[in-house]
Amino acid sequence: MERRYASHPNEVKQFDTDRLRKEFHIPKLFTPNQLELVISHEDRLIIGGAHPVDQPVPLETDLKELGVGFFLERREIGIINIGGPGTVTVEGTVYEVNNKECLFVGMGNKEVIFNSTDSTQPAKFYLNCAPAHQSYPTAKTSLGEADSSSLGDITSSNDRVIHRLIHNEGIQSAQLVMGLTQLKSGNMWNTMPTHVHSRRMEAYLYFDLPEDAVVVHLMGEPTETRHLIVRNEEAIISPSWSIHSGVGTSNYTFIWGMAGDNKIYSDMDAVNMKDLK
């Protein structure tokens, strides 16, 4: 498991492109038949990917980093499949998790195993795992069952649908919040006008991007913005003090996950467009 430390905004002002990418960009999450994990000291969120092709991939790692006896002893995890059909086995119970479906697994579950249904169309399970103080039941949901809303319009190039999956009115968790946003064809901007939420950090996974397309992810304090070039199936760590917005060379989909002091999706501090620099 790779470790990323928290950074102070005054320090980040001095970072060049290479340093920004080393601290906040996660370029590789889906390696065949492996589990890839990055733990961030921003609210101790773990960002990961499980890509079973022709063999199962268990949720296991060197536990010294976590100081526990098993992975979810004091943690909960949200799982969203961005690949072909697959299954997640939790303590012997098998859950079918197809493309863009979400499974939540609460604290205290010892066995979590990822499988693909068809090795020619393998599953890609994206993971967000946060510390938990209480155990909540394993639960599954789909985009059709989610609390969804349409925002933006084509004139602003941000016509999109936001699907809230793990949140106060959906799948219950101790602190993890997750969802998925789909930009419609011809739309490229997300989260603009932008905001920060100093009470929660956030992680983004961009996907459904053509091979030659990129997203310019905007980060940093509103008056000290920086950018990162992100490609298909790459992730970003967003500290609580940072904006998190982006524009692509085509439309795309992204998964957002949050951890911190509360689970209120609407708890955000808007940034006036005139204040951006």
N, C-alpha and C positions, 0 to 999 in steps of 0.2 A: 504494500500500500504506500503510495507516494504521499508525502506530507507537504502542505503549503501553509506558510505562516501568515498571520494577519499583518496588514500594512497600515501605517498612519498616512492620512491624506497629504500632510505636508511633505512626507518622504516621497510619495508617489509622484508629486509634481516634478521631481528630478529624474524620473525613470526614462530611459530610452526605449525603443520598440522592443528590443530583445528582453529587457528586464520586465516590461509590462507583460509580455507573453509568458515568461517564466513564472510570474506570480499569479496571473489571472486566467490564462488560456489553457484549456485541456484539449490537446489535439487528437488523442487516441483513447477511445473507450470500448471499442468492439474488436477484440482479437479472437479468432476462431477457437472455440473450446476453452476459453479462459475467462477469468474474472478480473476486470481492471478497476482499481479503486484509487481515489484521491481524497484524502482527508484535509479539510480546510480548518484552520483555527478561527475562521469566521463562524462563530456559533457551533463549531465542531461538526459541521455538516460533512457527510461523506457523499461524494458524487462518483457514480460507477456505471459499469456496463457489463452485462453477462451475455456472451454470444455462443450458445451451444449450437454446434453444427451436427456432429455425429456422435456426440457423447454428452452425458449430463455435466452441468457445471454447478457445484455446490457453493453456497454462500459461506465461504471460509477464508480466513486470512491469518497472518501472524497476530495473535491477540495481545501482544505486549503493548502495541500502540493504544489499545482500548482499555487495558487493565481489567479484563473480565474473563470469565470461563468459556463463554460462547458469544457469537457475534451479536445477537439480539438480547443479551442478558439485561442490558440497560438502554436499549435502543429500539426504534421502530423504523420501518422502511416502506417507501412508496415505490412501486414498480410500474412502468409503462412500457409496453412492447411497441417498438417502431419498425419491426421486421415482419417476417412470416409468422404463421400460427405456432403457438408454443404452449407449454404448460409450466406451472410452478407448483411444486409439491411442498406443502407446509405440514410438518408433523404427520406425514402419511396421507393427507388429503390432497387430491390432485385438482388444481384449478386450471381450466382452459383460459388462456390470456392471448387474445388475438390482436391484430394490429390496432394501435391506439386505444386499447383497453387498459384499465388500471387495476392493480391489486395492491391493497394495503395489508401489511403484516405487522402485528403489534409486538410490543416488548414481551420477552419471555419464551418465544418460539425458538427451539433449538435447531430444527431441521428445515432448511429452505433449499430446494434443488430446482435448477432451471433446465428445461429440455425444449428441443424443437420438435414439432410434429413431423416435418418434412425436411430432410437435410439439404434438399435442393432449393428450399426457400426457408432458410433458417431464421429463427426468432432473434431479435436484438432487444434485450431487456435493459432499459435505462433505469438507474437506481438513484434515489435520494434517501439518505439514512440519517436520522437525527437522534440525539439523546432524548430519552423519555422518562417521565416520572410516574406514569400510570400505563397499564396495559389496556389496549382497546382491541376488539375482535377483528380477525381477518375479514376483509370485505372487498368485493369486486364491483366495478362499475364500468360503463361504456360512455362514449360521447352522447349517445342517444338518451342516456339516463342522467346525464350531468346537468348541473345548473348552468345554462348557457345564455349568452347574450351577444347581440351584434353591436359593434361600435364602429365609428368612423364612417368615411364615405370615399368614393372614388375620386372626388375632386381634391381630397387631401392625400390620396394614395395610401389610405390606411383602413380600408373596408375590411373588417376582420370579425371572426367569431371567437369569443373567449369561453372555454369550457372549464368550469371549476369542478375538480374531482375530489380532492381531499381538502375539506374546509369545514367551517362551522355548520353549514346547512347540508353537507354531503357526508362522505365517509369521515367518521370521527377519528381523531388522533390526539396525542398529548400536545404536540406543538407543530408537527409537520403540516405544511400546506402545499398542495401541488395542483397543477392544471396544465392546459394545453391551449395554445392560440393558433388559429389557422388564418392566414391572410388569403383573401380571394385573388383570383387571377387579375393581373394588372396593378396590384397593390404591393408596395414595398416597405412602408414605414411601420414600425411598431413602437408603442409607448411614447408617442410624441403628440401633444405636449408631454413632457416627461415629469418625473417625480423622484423623490427619495423616500425611504421609510427607515428612519434611524433606529427603529425598534426591531427590525428584522433584516437579515442578509438575504440574498437571493442567488440562485444558480439558474443559468439558461442552457438548454441544449437546442441548437438549430439543426433542423433536418428537412427532408423533402426538398432539398436544393439540387438543381442540376449540377453535374460534375464541374462545369466551368464557371459556376456562379459563386458569388461571395456575399457575405453580409458585413457591412461596416458597423461594428458594435461600438456604440458610444458609452464611455464610462467617465469616472472622475467626479469631482465636485462640480456643481453647476457653473461656477465661474472659472473652473480649471479643467475643461473637458479634454479627454484623450480618446483615442480610438484603437480598435483591434480588428484586423481582418480575420473573419471566421468562415470556414467552409463546412460542407455537409457533414453532419454528425459530430461536430465539435462543440465543446461546452465552454462556458464562461463563469467564473466566480465573481459575484458582485457584492462588495462590502456594503454595509448599511448606509454609509455616507455617500455612496456613489449613485449617480444616475444610471439607468440601464435602458438603453434605447438602441434602435438600429435601423438601417436601411439596406435593402438588398438589391442586387442586379436582376432579381426576379422575385416572385412571391415565394413564400416558404412557410414552414410550421415551426413552432418552438414550444418546448416544455419549460415551464417555470416552476421552481420549487423554493420554498422559504422556510426559515427557522428563526426563532427569536422569542420575543416577549409575549406575543399574542398571535391569534389566528384570524384576525379581522382583515379580510381581503381588502376592504376599502380604506384601511388605515394607512394613508400615504400623504406626504407633504408635497403638494403641487409646486412645480417650478415655473415661474412666469417666463414665457418665451423671450421677453426683453432682457432677462437676467442671464441667459445662456452666453457663455464665452468660450 
